Amino acid sequence: MYDRVYNFSSGPAVMPEPVLEKASKEMLNYRGIGMSVMEMSHRSKAYDEIIKGAEALLRSLMNIPDDYAVLFLQGGASLQFDMIPMNLAKGEGRTGKVDIVMTGMWTKRALNELKKLAVPHIVASSEDKTFTYIPSLEAGMFDPEADYVHVCWNNTIYGTRYPELPPCERPIVADMSSCILSEPVDVTKFGCIFAGAQKNLGPAGLTIVIIRKDLMEGAPDDLPTMLDFRTHASNGSLYNTPPTYAIYMCSLVLEWLRDNGGVEAIARVNRRKADTFYKFLDASRMFRPTVTGTSRSIMNIPFVTGDNVLDAEFIAAAESAGFKNLKGHRSVGGMRASIYNAMPEEGVQKLVEFMDSFEKKHV
Ligand SMILES: Cc1ncc(COP(=O)(O)O)c(C=O)c1O
């Protein structure tokens, strides 16, 4: 009806169609108030209900206990590479110890910031094989004195995800930008979970931080106000003007998820979508997945033909057939299909059929 394409972008990414429809209906007059959410004061009663409702829904969908704060921030997941060490790495003069597992570009970026704000220790790395796997981790590899352990739970660019919790004693800080709400996680096993919204939560401009309150409370007292988690926690994320419209869109995405059975239900759909894709890739004579075994992501699936010219031909043919944004990240090349919560199963099936027919024409 709307002539929409299948958008396999890694982010900003596809949004659920019912969410876009609802937002468009509420654009000019939000629920009888006579203005758009964009035009509303963030101190108004109507907006208070939106932001509180979003937090309550996220808490219920992810079973977030009361001893965790939920913050709606700006600055992207990238700002968390600074805010988290500023708040959580202890020690005088930036001497706090932080463990980090290197699994790709987003942990490299986090490491760069850690070098400025703490004393990082690389626990393990998968760089030897272009980050195509999650390194196997043992308890003895971690520093028992680290303030926390930084991991990227789902590596958007390389298509890997942690198959299990790292065996460490210290609090785990997980970048879940590209997998939040894609399958159940036990929040109590983490010290902090953060995510940019633009993949599974809503539009860009909003970052969610879920943090154990006791960790946040131990932050140094001289932090800049806006970079102190306590500022945002004690003001219900309303210390200054939050990204009001992005939070509203996020609340609609959360409602959509709740109405479709919640995280367990979407996880079943996500596994089916990923299985369909990997099954095809594993059997294909033309396309090859770059990740094998238990490290495979169910959100981002990179694949190659092994021939750059053929890759480019495939991407162009797919674009013309309505399958958009399949080009791999500029640092790895090839192709990548990002199949977030909002990508319908039908989109994955149709892409696989298209790949099959492309293969038959070329092999
Ligand atoms: C896993 C992961 N972490 C961090 C980022 C950076 O997020 P932002 O652009 O919101 O700063 C991204 C962006 O794609 C990502 O995929």
The ligand as an SDF file (V2000), in Angstrom:
LIG
                    3D

 16 16  0  0  0  0  0  0  0  0999 V2000
   27.3980   -2.3400   18.5280 C   0  0  0  0  0  0  0  0  0  0  0  0
   27.4520   -0.8650   18.3050 C   0  0  0  0  0  0  0  0  0  0  0  0
   27.9850   -0.0730   19.2580 N   0  0  0  0  0  0  0  0  0  0  0  0
   28.0660    1.2540   19.1020 C   0  0  0  0  0  0  0  0  0  0  0  0
   27.6230    1.8650   17.9580 C   0  0  0  0  0  0  0  0  0  0  0  0
   27.7320    3.3670   17.8290 C   0  0  0  0  0  0  0  0  0  0  0  0
   26.4890    3.8880   18.0230 O   0  0  0  0  0  0  0  0  0  0  0  0
   26.1670    5.4500   17.8270 P   0  0  0  0  0  0  0  0  0  0  0  0
   26.3120    5.7380   16.3910 O   0  0  0  0  0  0  0  0  0  0  0  0
   24.7630    5.5340   18.3590 O   0  0  0  0  0  0  0  0  0  0  0  0
   27.1270    6.2080   18.6710 O   0  0  0  0  0  0  0  0  0  0  0  0
   27.0620    1.0930   16.9350 C   0  0  0  0  0  0  0  0  0  0  0  0
   26.5600    1.7480   15.7020 C   0  0  0  0  0  0  0  0  0  0  0  0
   26.1830    1.1470   14.7430 O   0  0  0  0  0  0  0  0  0  0  0  0
   26.9850   -0.3040   17.1120 C   0  0  0  0  0  0  0  0  0  0  0  0
   26.4730   -1.0880   16.1510 O   0  0  0  0  0  0  0  0  0  0  0  0
  1  2  1  0
  2  3  1  0
  2 15  2  0
  3  4  2  0
  4  5  1  0
  5  6  1  0
  5 12  2  0
  6  7  1  0
  7  8  1  0
  8  9  2  0
  8 10  1  0
  8 11  1  0
 12 13  1  0
 12 15  1  0
 13 14  2  0
 15 16  1  0
M  END
$$$$
